[in-house]
Each structure stands twice: as structure tokens, then as C-alpha cells.
Amino acid sequence: MIKVSIVGASGYGGGELLRLLLAHSEIEIQQVTSESLVGKPVGRSHPNLRRLTDLKFHAMDDLKPCDVIFLCLPHGEAMKQWDSLSGLADRVIDLSADFRLRNPLDYPIWYGHEHTKPGVLNHFVYGLAELYREEIRNAEFVACTGCLAATAILSLAPLVKTGSIDPSRLFLEGKIGSSAGGNKSDHSTHHPERSGSVRSFKPTGHRHTAEVIQELTVDGQVPQVHFSATAIEMVRGILMTSHVFVDKDLSEREIWEIYREVYENEPFIRIIKERNGIYRYPDPKILSGTNFCDIGFERDKHSDRLVVLGALDNLVKGAAGQAVQAINIMHGWDEQTGLQFPGLHPI
């Protein structure tokens, strides 16, 4: 049994991590923090956890040493607090964007600010187990990915890394639910403005593009990623639709074989391609609360276009589930511990 603490546990990502860890057989949650809810029970922020725990929120200044510390702070805060927080545990898992990009020069471009701890970046392992399992196993620090980035990378990595598609023409469109905006409301989340909306909020320049470029760069060949993001009327979930182009006349069967070879032993990747039914392609609705990423595809018979579809829950496989997967790998536990929830249907 190891002791962990969650810094910034009152938000959606922190609450989801708390939900998963409360059911984890190998973990004791020592402390959780929220600067605005100090002394309040966690059920005040996460009503689904009422009577499941007696934990109350602490201030960051009251944190005690533990085995692993999870950082669920707003973007930019983890790097500011790094010196005080990193010394509290032997291992740190960060759910913000502060340590995802390896090149500190990318932060002013994509996040609009300098990185205040550039020397720490190379000590972090990118948090996708499907790409970096062995590195995570021995890592001190893990940076969980952006949720849209995770969906895109998992969808396309097998095709890019096998040279099966043209990396100079990657067109991605991500539809995402409202929980990705966090629990701080603004005018755009006001119900009359949000309800019924299909809102293109980042047609260009989305910050997760940097992660996709970073992780789909193979042998120095930097891909051309054209990414747009759209908010839709859904609370949880992402559907990533990628239009890519095959370099050779690949059949659907050959594409299936590429995915199967890469992901056959991955516990949380499912290749979805059915001939019949309403769920014959990935659908984020039935992934709510799960750590699965579902991937499907269809070859355009009239051109060299291949449409790849990826879906996941942005708060689980896109954030907190990654963190739990990472801690399982770090400690040699079954990778699926605490992540077995299969989802609901109908929902």
C-alpha cells in the first residue's frame, strides 16, 4: 500500500482521479488540496463521492511527504510551484500541460508564456502508456497528455510510424464535450449560450497540436498537422475525425492488420469496425467513465483518403485514467487495476 496526495483535487480532472483512486486496492489517499475549499469535505465539490470517503480539502502549504503526488493544477501553476511540490514525493504525475512538450521554445508559441523550469522538461516521460510503457516504468516524473492530443496520437501513431500515410497531409477535427473547459464558468458555458451549440472554438492554433506534432514526428520527419476543435452539446467525450492519405494502395484488411499488430496486447485500445448496427464506429457516449480509446476507420473507395475515427472520455483516458495507468506501471501492478469500469449502455 502506498500513500498518494492530489494537488488541485476540486476540479473535474482532480475529482475524476479521486474517484478512480478511492477504488484502487493498492493506494491510500493521504491528502487532497483545494485552496478555495480548505476544511470542506470532498463531496462539496464532487457530490458523486458523498459517503465514500471522509477526506477533506487541505491547503497546499499543509501537504506532507508521500510516495506519489498528483498535480491537477491549472496550466502554468505546476511549473510555478515545482520547487515546493516536487520535494514532497519520489514520483510526480502531472495532469496539466506544464511538462508535456520537450522543447521549452514551444511554450511561448502554443501557450503564450515562457517555461519557468526548462531544465526539468527532459526528466518527464510523456504519459501515453501505449507509446512509452517502458519509460514510464522507471520514471520519476510523468506528464499526462492533452485529451484531444491523446485521441489524435493513439488514432494515428500506428499509421505514421509504419509509413502507411502521408505525414504532410494530416487533417484532424476534434469534437469535444463541455467538461474539457473545466469547472470555472464563463459566458460561453452559460446554458442559453452553450445548449444546442456546435461551436468551432479553435479552427486553427489549438495548443494540443504541438503534442500531436511532437509525438508523430518519426526519424526527424515533422508532420504537417491541420487541426480544428469544435465544442458540441455533450458533457464528456471526444470524437476525433482524421482525414489522412495513404501512400500506397492499402486495403481495409491491411489497415486492420497494422492496428492489430501495434495494439493487439493493449488493454485499453479497441479497434471498432462493425458492418452493422449504430455502434459500428467509435462513439464517445458509451465510453463515459471508462479508460478505453476506441479506434475505427474507413477507406474512401474513390480516392486515396482514409478516415480514422478515435473516441475516448476526456476526463479518464484523456486525463485521470492515464495517471492511474502510469502509477500502476510504475509500481508493477496489473495495469488495469482501478480502471476496470466497462461503461454503461444505454446511457
Buried (B, 14 or more C-beta within 10 A) or exposed (E): EBBBBBBBBBBBBBBBBBBBBBBBEBBEBBBBBBEEBBEEBBBBBBEEBEEBBEBBBBBBEEBEEBBBBBBBBEBBBBBEBBEEBBEBBBBBBBBBBBBBBEEBEBBEEBBEEEBEBEEBBEBBBBBBBBBBBEBBBEBEBBBBBBBBBBBBBBBBBBBBBEEBBBBEBBBBBBBBBBBBBBEEEEEEBEEEEBEEBEEEEBEEEBBBBBBBBBBBEBEEEEBEBBBBBBBBEBEBBBBBBBBBBBEEEBEEEEBEEBBEEBBEEBBBBBBBBEEEEEBEBBBBBBBBBBBBBBBBBBBEEEEBBBBBBBBBBBBBBBBBBBBBBBBBBBBEBEBEBBBEBEBEEEE
